[in-house]
């Protein structure tokens, strides 16, 4: 999929983009809402993942403009707020998913896979864990997709990834560490507010 990622937190945006690229997606990254609206309207993306609290133009406004310009675009919101009024505002702006920050990467990928399945009649493959895609399951097995383990500290040293861990600093410690715990909670069938599909 061709995906637009927009977040004024550059570390968060860059890390999410890297993870999506490892999944095989073609990702363009921007760092404010106005850039998101302009880039997303000018190019044909399959999905846009937007932080809602961005300078110059917030994600709600950028999302609404993208929805008007590209009616078939999948819009995924990222927000530190999951109260009903924020979720409802996301829905009204045209978003299909409202993800709580810090965003769990497997939930983003799960939302993307759901969109692919909807468009292809369920041809996208899911793992037994539901929203946990095969590629993320493979993180526990090593190989070329060890990034998430390395970033979250599940492995001691992983050569290439050590530089990324150092470069991203506290973001990786504070925002990506809960990923393993969230995956276990979600696969166990417990309720979670990290991914709220929005009824259209």
Residue pairs with C-beta under 8 A, 6 or more apart in sequence:
1 25
1 26
1 46
1 47
1 112
1 116
2 25
2 26
2 28
2 43
2 44
2 45
2 46
2 47
3 20
3 25
3 26
3 27
3 28
3 45
3 46
3 47
3 48
3 49
3 112
4 27
4 28
4 29
4 30
4 36
4 39
4 40
4 43
4 45
4 47
4 48
4 49
4 50
5 13
5 16
5 17
5 20
5 27
5 28
5 29
5 30
5 48
5 49
6 13
6 29
6 30
6 31
6 32
6 33
6 35
6 36
6 48
6 49
6 50
6 51
6 54
6 59
6 62
7 13
7 16
7 31
7 50
7 51
7 54
7 78
8 31
8 32
8 51
8 53
8 54
8 55
9 51
9 171
10 31
11 168
11 169
11 171
11 172
12 51
12 101
12 102
12 103
12 171
12 175
13 29
13 30
13 31
13 51
14 29
14 168
15 151
15 164
15 168
15 171
15 172
15 176
16 49
16 103
16 105
16 108
17 27
17 29
18 147
18 164
19 105
19 109
19 147
19 148
20 27
20 108
20 109
21 27
22 135
22 145
22 147
23 109
23 133
23 135
25 112
28 39
28 43
28 45
30 36
30 39
31 54
32 54
32 55
32 56
32 57
33 50
33 54
33 55
33 56
33 57
33 58
33 59
33 61
33 62
34 56
34 57
34 62
36 48
36 50
36 54
36 57
36 59
36 62
36 66
37 57
37 61
37 62
37 65
37 66
40 48
40 62
40 65
40 66
40 69
40 70
40 73
41 65
41 66
41 69
41 70
44 70
45 70
45 73
46 73
46 74
46 115
47 73
47 74
47 75
47 76
47 112
47 115
48 63
48 66
48 73
48 74
48 75
48 76
49 76
49 78
49 108
50 59
50 62
50 63
50 75
50 76
50 77
50 78
50 95
51 59
51 78
51 79
51 101
52 58
52 59
52 60
52 77
52 78
52 79
52 81
52 86
52 90
53 59
53 79
53 80
54 62
59 77
59 78
59 79
59 93
60 89
60 90
60 93
61 93
63 75
63 77
63 90
63 93
63 94
63 95
64 93
64 94
66 73
66 75
66 94
67 73
67 75
67 93
67 94
74 96
74 111
74 112
74 115
75 93
75 94
75 95
75 96
75 97
76 95
76 96
76 97
76 99
76 108
76 111
76 112
77 90
77 93
77 95
77 97
77 98
77 99
78 99
78 101
78 103
79 86
79 90
79 98
79 99
79 100
79 101
80 100
80 101
82 98
82 100
82 193
82 196
86 98
87 98
87 196
87 198
90 98
90 198
91 98
91 198
91 199
91 200
95 198
96 111
96 115
96 197
96 198
96 200
97 111
97 195
97 196
97 197
97 198
98 195
98 196
98 198
99 107
99 108
99 111
99 194
99 195
99 196
100 193
100 194
100 195
100 196
101 175
102 174
102 175
102 176
102 178
103 175
103 194
104 178
104 179
104 182
104 183
104 194
104 195
105 136
105 148
105 176
105 179
106 131
106 132
106 133
106 136
106 179
106 182
106 183
106 186
107 131
107 182
107 186
107 194
107 195
109 131
109 133
109 135
109 136
110 130
110 131
110 132
110 133
110 195
111 195
111 197
113 124
113 126
113 131
113 133
114 197
116 123
116 124
117 123
117 124
117 126
125 134
126 133
126 134
127 133
127 134
127 137
129 137
129 183
129 186
129 187
130 186
130 187
131 186
131 195
132 183
132 186
132 187
135 145
136 145
136 148
136 183
138 145
139 145
139 146
139 147
139 148
139 149
140 149
146 155
146 158
146 161
147 161
147 164
148 154
148 176
148 179
149 155
149 158
150 158
150 161
150 162
150 164
150 165
151 161
151 164
151 165
151 168
151 172
151 176
152 172
152 176
152 177
152 179
152 180
153 165
153 173
153 177
154 180
164 172
165 172
182 192
182 194
185 192
186 192
186 194
